[in-house]
Amino acid sequence: MTIYGREAWCLRRLIEAGEKGCTPIEQPAPRWSAYVHDLKHKFGIVIDTVHEAHAGPYAGNHARYVLRSIVILDDNETARAAA
Protein backbone atom coordinates (compact mmCIF):
# COMPACT_ATOMS: atom_id res chain seq x y z
CA MET A 1 0.00 0.00 0.00
CA THR A 2 1.09 3.59 -0.44
CA ILE A 3 0.45 6.22 2.21
CA TYR A 4 0.61 9.93 1.38
CA GLY A 5 0.32 13.29 3.10
CA ARG A 6 -0.05 13.74 6.84
CA GLU A 7 -0.52 10.05 7.46
CA ALA A 8 2.88 9.42 5.80
CA TRP A 9 4.40 12.22 7.91
CA CYS A 10 2.97 10.62 11.07
CA LEU A 11 4.18 7.16 10.06
CA ARG A 12 7.71 8.49 9.50
CA ARG A 13 7.72 10.10 12.98
CA LEU A 14 6.62 6.77 14.47
CA ILE A 15 9.35 4.88 12.62
CA GLU A 16 12.00 7.38 13.77
CA ALA A 17 10.79 7.15 17.38
CA GLY A 18 11.16 3.37 17.52
CA GLU A 19 10.25 1.60 20.77
CA LYS A 20 10.17 4.92 22.63
CA GLY A 21 7.17 5.99 20.59
CA CYS A 22 6.18 9.61 20.25
CA THR A 23 3.62 12.07 21.53
CA PRO A 24 1.98 15.18 20.11
CA ILE A 25 3.90 17.09 22.80
CA GLU A 26 7.26 15.95 21.36
CA GLN A 27 6.18 16.07 17.70
CA PRO A 28 3.63 18.88 17.41
CA ALA A 29 0.95 18.48 14.78
CA PRO A 30 -2.69 19.54 14.79
CA ARG A 31 -4.41 16.14 14.39
CA TRP A 32 -2.17 13.35 15.68
CA SER A 33 -5.08 11.23 16.86
CA ALA A 34 -6.74 11.48 13.44
CA TYR A 35 -3.54 10.48 11.62
CA VAL A 36 -3.06 7.50 13.95
CA HIS A 37 -6.72 6.54 13.57
CA ASP A 38 -6.40 6.55 9.77
CA LEU A 39 -3.18 4.51 9.87
CA LYS A 40 -4.84 1.96 12.13
CA HIS A 41 -8.27 1.72 10.53
CA LYS A 42 -7.76 2.61 6.87
CA PHE A 43 -4.39 0.91 6.44
CA GLY A 44 -4.39 -1.80 9.13
CA ILE A 45 -1.12 -0.66 10.72
CA VAL A 46 -0.65 -1.75 14.32
CA ILE A 47 0.03 1.20 16.63
CA ASP A 48 -0.20 1.00 20.42
CA THR A 49 -1.67 3.96 22.29
CA VAL A 50 -0.23 4.40 25.79
CA HIS A 51 -1.88 7.00 28.02
CA GLU A 52 0.55 8.99 30.18
CA ALA A 53 0.02 11.59 32.87
CA HIS A 54 1.89 14.89 32.65
CA ALA A 55 2.38 17.66 35.20
CA GLY A 56 2.67 21.41 34.79
CA PRO A 57 0.21 24.26 34.57
CA TYR A 58 -1.98 22.22 32.21
CA ALA A 59 -1.64 18.86 33.94
CA GLY A 60 -3.55 15.95 32.51
CA ASN A 61 -3.02 13.01 30.20
CA HIS A 62 -1.61 12.59 26.73
CA ALA A 63 -1.16 9.67 24.35
CA ARG A 64 2.13 8.09 23.36
CA TYR A 65 1.94 6.20 20.07
CA VAL A 66 4.23 3.21 19.41
CA LEU A 67 4.45 1.59 15.98
CA ARG A 68 4.23 -2.23 16.12
CA SER A 69 3.93 -3.08 12.39
CA ILE A 70 6.89 -3.66 10.10
CA VAL A 71 7.11 -0.75 7.66
CA ILE A 72 9.25 -0.33 4.54
CA LEU A 73 9.83 3.20 3.22
CA ASP A 74 10.27 4.36 -0.36
CA ASP A 75 12.98 6.84 -1.36
CA ASN A 76 10.36 9.54 -1.96
CA GLU A 77 7.89 11.19 0.42
CA THR A 78 5.47 8.27 0.50
CA ALA A 79 5.60 5.37 2.92
CA ARG A 80 4.78 1.80 2.02
CA ALA A 81 3.58 -0.35 4.86
CA ALA A 82 3.23 -4.08 5.34
CA ALA A 83 0.76 -4.51 8.19
C-alpha positions in Angstrom: 0.0 0.0 0.0 1.1 3.6 -0.4 0.5 6.2 2.2 0.6 9.9 1.4 0.3 13.3 3.1 -0.1 13.7 6.8 -0.5 10.0 7.5 2.9 9.4 5.8 4.4 12.2 7.9 3.0 10.6 11.1 4.2 7.2 10.1 7.7 8.5 9.5 7.7 10.1 13.0 6.6 6.8 14.5 9.4 4.9 12.6 12.0 7.4 13.8 10.8 7.2 17.4 11.2 3.4 17.5 10.3 1.6 20.8 10.2 4.9 22.6 7.2 6.0 20.6 6.2 9.6 20.2 3.6 12.1 21.5 2.0 15.2 20.1 3.9 17.1 22.8 7.3 16.0 21.4 6.2 16.1 17.7 3.6 18.9 17.4 0.9 18.5 14.8 -2.7 19.5 14.8 -4.4 16.1 14.4 -2.2 13.4 15.7 -5.1 11.2 16.9 -6.7 11.5 13.4 -3.5 10.5 11.6 -3.1 7.5 13.9 -6.7 6.5 13.6 -6.4 6.5 9.8 -3.2 4.5 9.9 -4.8 2.0 12.1 -8.3 1.7 10.5 -7.8 2.6 6.9 -4.4 0.9 6.4 -4.4 -1.8 9.1 -1.1 -0.7 10.7 -0.7 -1.8 14.3 0.0 1.2 16.6 -0.2 1.0 20.4 -1.7 4.0 22.3 -0.2 4.4 25.8 -1.9 7.0 28.0 0.5 9.0 30.2 0.0 11.6 32.9 1.9 14.9 32.6 2.4 17.7 35.2 2.7 21.4 34.8 0.2 24.3 34.6 -2.0 22.2 32.2 -1.6 18.9 33.9 -3.6 16.0 32.5 -3.0 13.0 30.2 -1.6 12.6 26.7 -1.2 9.7 24.4 2.1 8.1 23.4 1.9 6.2 20.1 4.2 3.2 19.4 4.5 1.6 16.0 4.2 -2.2 16.1 3.9 -3.1 12.4 6.9 -3.7 10.1 7.1 -0.8 7.7 9.2 -0.3 4.5 9.8 3.2 3.2 10.3 4.4 -0.4 13.0 6.8 -1.4 10.4 9.5 -2.0 7.9 11.2 0.4 5.5 8.3 0.5 5.6 5.4 2.9 4.8 1.8 2.0 3.6 -0.3 4.9 3.2 -4.1 5.3 0.8 -4.5 8.2 
